[in-house]
Amino acid sequence: KAIYRHDMVSQRTFQEIQKEIARYG
Amino acid sequence: DVAKAIIQLAVYGNAQNRSYDRLALLVDTIGPRLSGSKNLEMAIGIMHQSLKDNDLDNVHLEPVKIPHWERGEESAVMLKPRIHTMAILGLGSSTGTPPEGITAEVLVVHSFDELKIRASEAKGKIVVYNQAYVNYSTTVKYRIQGAVEAAKVGAVASLIRSVTPFSIYSPHTGIQKYEDGVPKIPTACITVEDANMMSRMASRGVKIVIQLKMEAKNYPDTESFNIVAEITGIKYPEQIVLVSGHLDSWDVGQGAMDDGGGAFISWEALSLIRDLGLRPKRTLRLVLWTAEEQGGIGSFQYYQLHKVNISNYSLVMESDAGTFLPTGLQFTGSPKARAIMKEVMSLLQPLNITQVLSHGQGEDINVWIQAGVPGASLIDNLYKYFFFHHSHGDTMTVMDPKQMNVAAAVWAVVSYVVADMEEMLPR
């Protein structure tokens, strides 16, 4: 199910999300 | 390098000008698409088939009830101090005049405050508002409430200066609202030029008389549809990124800019992703709204039907402020979500469109945003947008295929990446 909902805390650090997004570029 | 692939295809590749060409075909064929009109009905039918032909998933129509107002023939002729036929556009949901029209003296005011001060002079008159243009969101209240405020002081009709920063004798229509318990008087927009002229005449003490004829009529609500098409998510299909624009328009020009452009770059975003064979983790849902111009009527009924699933909406997007060259993305959401969106927009560096501004909004998505869902909209040259907004100038001639290519690329990159990231945007 969804990893992150507004009532849950993100499982990942911002740096991890940054890296993830960078891979789309 | 998904972002580059989308940009390449949309701006330099085979999909160049596709959104423009598709839009031109529809609005040249159908013309403008007023809520409750046959034109809108036909446009919905055409779009429904086109989306199925485009091999999108789950293409379907969701029935809604929408207002049905018809303009009919209308005219305004200044009889005194001289004969002058004025360009007007009745305002949406206005009542009509008796067949012989309303002939009355004019009271020119420049603000609601001035109208209150001069209330005793308004009885039996046509109130003309020559309000200064500040910006659209501030000044539009005159168009929306002008008739009600005038009726409260006994006026028989109201004529509102068009809400636009620039005019070449072009009336700009739009919705207006009556109030329970206040007489419903006919109301129409006039040109900036005529409003200014009557203001000068009145300041010289000249008596102005106008004959106003309007066949406008409100009919019972009628059935219409929001159109839905998707690219189903492959990992979290129940989670959604909503990409949208509205298919209806006012009965002026071709309804190309407002909001044909927004509707067609939204379709283009899914087409680009489909062409590249991409399938995001979450569902990308395209919605073409109906009856936005009457106050987000179709979209509110979509919200009522789907709000039970609100926690699965990662982002809602609407393009309804023009598809000229975008200067950035307007965004409403938490600081964390904004930081993520800045990363997403950095992928558009090749187009030099990386700004994330505030005020992500749209008549059709605001209800979701107010309920806590992150929201995004495109920002472009709004000054130019309001030149043509709700006027006969809203035609394909103001649209630029190259600019639409870029707007579609931005829309596709943002919607795809947010739909494919491992986590939903934080609230």
Chai-1 contact restraints between the chains, C-beta under 6 A:
chainA,res_idxA,chainB,res_idxB,connection_type,confidence,min_distance_angstrom,max_distance_angstrom,comment,restraint_id
A,A2,B,Y236,contact,1.0,0.0,6.0,A-B,restraint_1
A,A2,B,Q239,contact,1.0,0.0,6.0,A-B,restraint_2
A,A2,B,M424,contact,1.0,0.0,6.0,A-B,restraint_3
A,I3,B,E423,contact,1.0,0.0,6.0,A-B,restraint_4
A,Y4,B,E423,contact,1.0,0.0,6.0,A-B,restraint_5
A,Y4,B,M424,contact,1.0,0.0,6.0,A-B,restraint_6
A,R5,B,S311,contact,1.0,0.0,6.0,A-B,restraint_7
A,H6,B,R427,contact,1.0,0.0,6.0,A-B,restraint_8
A,S10,B,E423,contact,1.0,0.0,6.0,A-B,restraint_9
A,S10,B,P426,contact,1.0,0.0,6.0,A-B,restraint_10
A,I17,B,I340,contact,1.0,0.0,6.0,A-B,restraint_11
A,Q18,B,E343,contact,1.0,0.0,6.0,A-B,restraint_12
A,I21,B,E343,contact,1.0,0.0,6.0,A-B,restraint_13
A,I21,B,V344,contact,1.0,0.0,6.0,A-B,restraint_14
A,Y24,B,V2,contact,1.0,0.0,6.0,A-B,restraint_15
A,Y24,B,A3,contact,1.0,0.0,6.0,A-B,restraint_16
A,Y24,B,L347,contact,1.0,0.0,6.0,A-B,restraint_17
A,Y24,B,V417,contact,1.0,0.0,6.0,A-B,restraint_18
A,G25,B,A3,contact,1.0,0.0,6.0,A-B,restraint_19
A,G25,B,L347,contact,1.0,0.0,6.0,A-B,restraint_20
